[in-house]
Amino acid sequence: MPTKLRARRRVASLPLSLALLSLLPALCAAQPPKSPAAAKHLTEVLDKLKLDAIAAPDPADPGTFVAALYFQGGQLLVVSAKYSAPTLLVAKLAKKDYRDVYIDLNAASVAGSKIFVMDQACDGLVAKPGGDAADTWEQGTTNTVFDGDYKKAKVSEEAYGKTFAAADEKYARILDLLAAHAAKAGS
């Protein structure tokens, strides 16, 4: 094949390649959220064990604990934070005082380390809810309401999507830790 013809084919396929590359971020962002399945799993375990609270240490981050209050069919309140006196929480975990661990983490966490989630309907984070109940994500001093209205939040749609994806990833991990600990505690 003549060299000029090969060069024309490469140039002709270039716009198609660029178009496909430009779609890559949208395809990656379109991944389904992970927290809905994790929330469902956790609430099933809590229902089975008849628990309304659960807490656990975070093995990936020493001194950090995760805890949740569960209002059956209504709401999951979840916190993850460092605690300045971890041995106190370890003792409460040993006694299965999960509600006390939740309260301590919420009230006296190390500044800047706290993540707090209000999961309306116990269905994981929802980027664009259909009703009035919007999930909220608080990390450090940033509070995000996932109501689908990125303009009201004064951010771009892309920034809203990235914030949601990061929050969903972290939240799913926290829920998985809690479900694993609840299953272990119940056996």
N, C-alpha and C positions, 0 to 999 in steps of 0.2 A: 504494500500500500504506500503510495507516495507520502512524503513527510508533510506536505501542505494539507492533505486530506485528513491525516491524523490530528494535526494541530487544530483544524476547523472543528472536528468532532469534540475535542477536549474543550474548546471554547464554547461550543454549543451546549455542552452538558454542564458548564460552570453555573449558569443561572439556576438550573434545577438543583444542583448541589447546595448552592447558597440558600435557596428557598427551603430545602429540607433542614438545613442547619438552623435557620431562623425559627422553625417550628419546634426545635428541641426543647427550649425552656418551657413552652406551653405544654408539651407532652409530659415533661417531668412534673410540672405543677399540677397536672390533672390526675396525679396519683390519688387513689382513694385514701381518706383519712384512716389512721390506725386506731385512734382512741375509741371509736364506737364499739368495735369488737372487744377491746380490752375492758371497757366499761360493762358491757354485757356479761363478760366472763366473771368479772369481780362481783357484780350484783348477784349473779347466780350462785357463786360460792358463799357470799354473805347470807343470802336467803336460805341456802341449804344448812348452814351452820347456825342460823338464827342470830346473826350478829348485826349490830347497828353501828359498829365502829371497828376499825382495824388499824394497826400501826406496825411498822417494821424499820429496821436500820437499812440504810442504803449501802450495800456492800461495795459499790463503786466509789463512794465518797465518805471516808471515815468521819464520824461526827455529824453526819447528815442522817435525818430520819424522815420517813414519809408516814402520813396518817390520813384517815378518811372517816367522816361521819356519813352515814347512809340513812336517808329518809326514803323508805321503800316506795318505789314508783314515783318519787317526787324530785329528789335532789341528792347529789353527791357533793360534799364539801371536802376538798382535798388540799392538804398542805405538805410541802417538802421544805425542809430548812435545816441549817446547822443549829446545834444546841450547845451552849457554852459548858454545860455539865452533863456530857453524854452518859456518864455512869448512872445518873438519876433516871434517865429514860430507859436504859438497859434494865434496871431493876423493875421499872413499871411494866416493861414488855414481858419480863419473866413472870410477872403476876397476871398478865393479860389485861392490864389496866389501859386498854387501847384509847378509851375516851380521854383519860387523863393525859396520855401522850399527845393526843390531838390538841387538847387545850393548851398544854405547855408549849408546843411548837407554834401554835397560833399567837400566843401571848408573849412569849419570851425567846424568840429565835434570835440568832446572831444577825445584826443589822445587815441588810443587803443580800442575805442568803435565801430569803423566803420566796417560795412560789405558792400562790394560793389560787385554787380553781373552784368556781361555782359552776357545776355541771347540772344545768336544768334538765329535768326529765331522765337523768342517769343514762344518757345515750351517747356519751363521749362529746367531744367538741364538735360543734356544727358551725360552719363558716357563715352560712346564710339560713338562719332558722325560718320556718314558715309562720310561726306565731309570734306572740309577744315576748316569750321567754328566751332571752339571749344568754349564752354562756359568757363567763368572764374569766380572764386570765390576768393575774397580777404577778409580776416578777420584779423584785427590787422595788423601785419607785414608779415603774410603768404599769399602768392598768389598761387592759384592752378589752373592749366589749365586742364579742363576735356576733354582731347583729346584721352583718352584710353591708352596712353603710360606711364604706371607707371614706367617703367625702365628709361625713360628719366628724370622723376621726382625724380629718385633715391629713390623710396619707393617700398615696396612689393605690390603685387597685393591685398593682404588683407588690408593693410594700405590705399591704394588707394580707395578700396571699402568702408571702414569705413568712410574715409573723404568725399566721395561722398554721402553716406547715411546721414551723419550728416548735410552736406550742403543742400541737397535736403529737408530734414525735416524743417530746418530753413527757407529756401527760400519759401517753400510752405506756411508756416505760415505767412511770410511777404506778399506774394501775396494775401492770403486770407484776411488779414487786409486791404490791399489796395482796393480789390474788394468790401468788405463790406462798406468801407468808400465812395467809388465812387457811389455805389448803393444808399446809404443814401443821399449823396450830390445831386444826380440826381433826387431824388423824391420830 
